[in-house]
Amino acid sequence: MKTLKTFFNSPYAFWVLLALPSIALVNGALSGGDLEPLLHPTGEFSARFMIIAMMLTPLRMLFPKSGVVPWLMRRRRYLGVAAFFYAALHTLYYVIDLGSLSAVAADIAKFGIWTGWVAFVIFVPLALTSNDASVRRLRRTWKTLQRFVYPAAVATLLHWIFIHDNFAPAPVHFVPLAALEIYRIWKTAGAKRSLAAAPKIAS
């Protein structure tokens, strides 16, 4: 039991878990098949890992006694890096599928395309600073930088909706996140009101 617990607490085991979906996605590309069918799943996994990472703070507020949420909170940066990895794979497959940079440039004017590029560009500094050295070096600026995940999430949602004619799948993923974020804002505002209303003790 202790060995099993040590295994699951290992960051390497968590990285293997996050990498599992990529095996089929990379193998599909290396087999020389059409890359277009791989675009959607790579983008979906990127969005899913991003959403899970963003949901953890409100989930911790909603379930303060949960043991799973703090366990995931300690690995939240891994989820963010995994989201970037799948986004990078998604972007790479997209560029290769189009066949040339001129085709990419011609395609970028579409709303569903440039919103995806915006999300990816935001992901880059977030992923590069998702390490202990960056946290120590940037200090308070690190948290400010990480808040750019919110516009990245909005851009991802718009990209997902407008790149496909089917509206339903994107909200299915993003509505739970939106509901939890509304709860987090409401809970934080309530705590601030309670603190402001509390009688001050004279010194």
C-alpha positions in Angstrom: 0.0 0.0 0.0 2.8 2.4 0.9 4.6 1.6 -2.4 1.4 2.3 -4.3 0.8 5.6 -2.5 4.4 6.6 -3.3 3.9 5.8 -6.9 0.8 7.9 -7.3 2.4 10.8 -5.4 5.3 10.7 -7.8 5.3 13.6 -10.3 6.6 11.2 -12.9 3.5 9.0 -12.5 1.3 12.1 -13.0 3.3 13.1 -16.1 2.8 9.6 -17.5 -0.9 10.0 -16.9 -1.0 13.4 -18.7 1.0 12.0 -21.6 -1.1 8.9 -22.2 -3.5 10.6 -24.7 -0.6 11.8 -26.8 0.6 8.3 -27.6 -2.2 7.7 -30.1 -2.1 11.3 -31.3 1.7 11.2 -32.1 1.5 7.7 -33.4 -1.3 8.7 -35.8 0.9 11.5 -37.2 4.0 9.3 -37.5 2.1 6.7 -39.4 1.9 9.1 -42.3 -1.9 9.4 -42.3 -4.0 12.5 -42.7 -3.4 15.1 -39.9 -6.8 16.7 -40.1 -8.5 14.1 -37.9 -5.9 14.7 -35.2 -6.5 18.5 -35.0 -9.7 18.2 -33.0 -8.5 15.7 -30.3 -5.3 17.6 -29.7 -7.2 20.9 -29.2 -9.7 19.2 -27.0 -7.1 17.7 -24.6 -5.4 21.1 -24.4 -8.7 22.8 -23.5 -9.6 20.0 -21.0 -6.4 20.2 -19.1 -6.6 24.0 -19.0 -10.2 23.8 -17.7 -9.3 21.3 -15.0 -6.4 23.5 -13.8 -8.7 26.5 -13.7 -11.4 24.7 -11.8 -9.3 23.7 -8.9 -9.4 27.0 -6.9 -13.2 27.2 -6.8 -13.4 23.5 -6.2 -11.2 23.9 -3.2 -13.5 26.6 -1.9 -16.6 24.5 -2.6 -15.1 21.3 -1.1 -12.7 22.4 1.7 -12.5 19.0 3.2 -11.7 17.1 0.0 -8.4 15.3 -0.2 -8.4 15.0 -4.0 -8.6 18.7 -4.8 -5.5 19.7 -2.7 -3.7 16.7 -4.3 -4.5 18.1 -7.8 -3.7 21.7 -6.6 -0.1 20.6 -5.9 0.1 19.4 -9.5 -1.8 22.3 -11.2 1.3 23.6 -13.0 1.7 20.2 -14.6 -1.8 20.4 -15.9 -1.0 23.9 -17.4 2.1 22.6 -19.1 0.2 19.6 -20.4 -2.4 22.0 -21.8 0.4 23.9 -23.6 1.9 20.7 -24.9 -1.3 19.6 -26.5 -1.9 23.1 -27.8 1.6 23.1 -29.4 0.8 19.7 -31.0 -2.5 21.0 -32.2 -0.8 24.0 -33.8 2.0 22.0 -35.3 -0.5 19.6 -36.9 -2.5 22.5 -38.2 0.5 24.2 -39.9 1.7 20.9 -41.4 -1.8 20.1 -42.6 -2.0 23.4 -44.4 1.3 22.7 -46.1 2.9 26.2 -46.2 3.3 29.4 -44.2 1.6 31.3 -47.0 -1.5 29.1 -46.5 -1.3 29.7 -42.7 -1.0 33.5 -43.3 -4.0 33.4 -45.6 -6.1 31.5 -43.1 -5.3 33.7 -40.1 -7.9 36.4 -40.9 -10.7 34.0 -40.0 -12.2 34.7 -36.6 -12.0 31.0 -35.6 -8.3 30.8 -36.5 -6.8 34.0 -35.1 -8.6 33.4 -31.7 -6.8 30.1 -31.6 -3.5 31.8 -32.3 -4.2 34.4 -29.5 -4.8 31.5 -27.0 -1.6 29.8 -28.1 0.5 32.9 -27.9 -0.7 33.5 -24.3 0.0 29.9 -23.4 3.7 30.3 -24.3 4.8 32.6 -21.4 2.5 30.8 -19.0 4.1 27.5 -19.8 7.7 28.9 -19.7 7.2 30.3 -16.3 5.4 27.2 -14.8 8.4 26.3 -12.7 9.8 27.0 -9.2 12.6 29.2 -10.5 10.2 31.5 -12.3 8.0 31.7 -9.2 11.0 32.7 -7.1 12.3 35.2 -9.6 9.0 36.9 -10.6 7.4 36.8 -7.1 4.1 38.7 -7.1 4.4 39.3 -10.9 4.1 35.5 -11.4 0.5 35.5 -10.2 -0.4 38.5 -12.3 1.1 36.7 -15.4 -0.8 33.5 -14.6 -4.1 35.4 -14.6 -3.7 35.8 -18.4 -5.0 32.2 -18.5 -8.5 33.8 -18.3 -8.3 35.6 -21.7 -6.6 32.5 -23.0 -9.7 30.5 -21.9 -12.0 33.0 -23.6 -10.0 32.8 -26.8 -10.0 29.0 -26.7 -13.8 29.0 -26.3 -14.3 31.3 -29.2 -11.8 29.3 -31.3 -13.6 26.1 -30.5 -17.1 27.5 -31.3 -16.2 29.3 -34.5 -13.9 26.6 -36.0 -16.8 24.2 -36.0 -20.4 24.6 -37.1 -21.5 22.6 -34.0 -22.0 25.0 -31.1 -22.7 22.4 -28.4 -19.4 20.7 -27.5 -17.5 23.8 -26.4 -20.1 25.0 -23.9 -20.4 21.5 -22.5 -16.7 21.8 -21.4 -16.7 25.5 -20.5 -20.1 25.9 -18.7 -18.9 24.0 -15.5 -15.8 26.2 -15.4 -17.9 29.4 -15.8 -20.3 28.2 -13.0 -17.4 27.5 -10.6 -15.8 30.9 -11.4 -19.1 32.6 -10.6 -19.2 30.7 -7.3 -15.6 31.7 -6.6 -16.3 35.4 -7.2 -19.5 35.3 -5.1 -17.7 33.5 -2.3 -14.8 35.9 -2.3 -17.1 38.9 -2.4 -19.1 37.5 0.5 -15.9 37.0 2.6 -14.8 40.6 1.9 -18.2 41.9 3.0 -18.1 39.9 6.2 -14.6 41.1 6.9 -15.7 44.7 6.3 -18.8 44.3 8.5 -16.9 42.7 11.4 -16.4 45.0 14.4 -12.9 46.3 14.8 -11.1 45.7 18.0 -9.7 48.9 19.5 -5.9 48.7 20.0 
